[in-house]
Amino acid sequence: MEQIKTVFLLTFLTVLFVFMGYSFGGTNGMLIAFLLAGGMNFYAYYYSDQQVLKHYDATLLEDTKHPVYKITQKLTLKSGLPMPKVYLIPDHTPNAFATGRNYEHAAVAVTMGLYEMLNEKELEGVIAHELSHIKHYDILIGTIAAVFAGAIAMIANMMQFGAMFGGNNNRQGSNPIMMIAMAILLPLAASIIQMTVSRSREFMADEGSARMTGNPSGLQSALAKLENYARSGHQIHNATEQTAHMFIINPFSGLKSTLGSLFRTHPTTEDRIARLEELKREI
């Protein structure tokens, strides 16, 4: 099912890019946008995970005795998953995400702050959450959405400048009013895509973590600590809105905004903790 959703997302975004190209440059713009979308689809499928890891300066953890590696190895054996690559992000803000295109090309990335702040049971809960994303094939669609959200933001800016400085050109299909409208609406559409991709999957990954570890309390405690830290105003260096939905806790959750609450990429931490409390009766 997740593979079908990924194909649908890629197709939808390709159509969106072609429409944007037509609005920006008529028939020629449409052709260029189609070729660009095709190249982006290829890149997003095969290389988007490496782009995200590189953006956050993640380094491959090869020390098999490191606690993060040992916990990941123990949980993958328990869940029947292949061992993913494990990365450390040199940032003292606690957070984590998973990426990759399938089981064989998966990665779990945790910040140094996560390792420093959480105890073993809490760390298990977070890593099991990320492994659940891998198990449910959330990682590919989430990473692709991040790449396309960034591309949409870039092209929306191009369209805005094109409308302001090139609106008097009589190019086929070029409509300054339409271009300005698209420049405003497209980033909003990207946010909705990220929200749709992330919200329900966080609940599923939380449940998967609780069942994998047999200890919902570990993840509950970890989520509370991470949320409190985020609300104190700290956020990961180089954090972007386009990749925010990938993290276990939104890096920007400490920023107060009514619009941000409406289009939040994650369920509230309070709701997530409450659902985990309900799971305790079953486990």
Sequence and secondary structure as in RCSB ss.txt:
>XXXX:A:sequence
MEQIKTVFLLTFLTVLFVFMGYSFGGTNGMLIAFLLAGGMNFYAYYYSDQQVLKHYDATLLEDTKHPVYKITQKL
TLKSGLPMPKVYLIPDHTPNAFATGRNYEHAAVAVTMGLYEMLNEKELEGVIAHELSHIKHYDILIGTIAAVFAG
AIAMIANMMQFGAMFGGNNNRQGSNPIMMIAMAILLPLAASIIQMTVSRSREFMADEGSARMTGNPSGLQSALAK
LENYARSGHQIHNATEQTAHMFIINPFSGLKSTLGSLFRTHPTTEDRIARLEELKREI
>XXXX:A:secstr
 HHHHHHHHHHHHHHHHHHHHHHHHHHHHHHHHHHHHHHHHHHHHHHHHHHHHHHTT EE   TTSHHHHHHHHH
HHHHT    EEEEE  SS  EEEEESSGGGEEEEEEHHHHHH  HHHHHHHHHHHHHHHHTTHHHHHHHHHHHHH
HHHHHHHHHHHHHHHHTT   TT  HHHHHHHHHHHHHHHHHHHHHHHHHHHHHHHHHHHHHHS HHHHHHHHHH
HHHHHHTT   TT  TTTGGGBSS TTTTS  HHHHHT SS  HHHHHHHHHHHTTT 
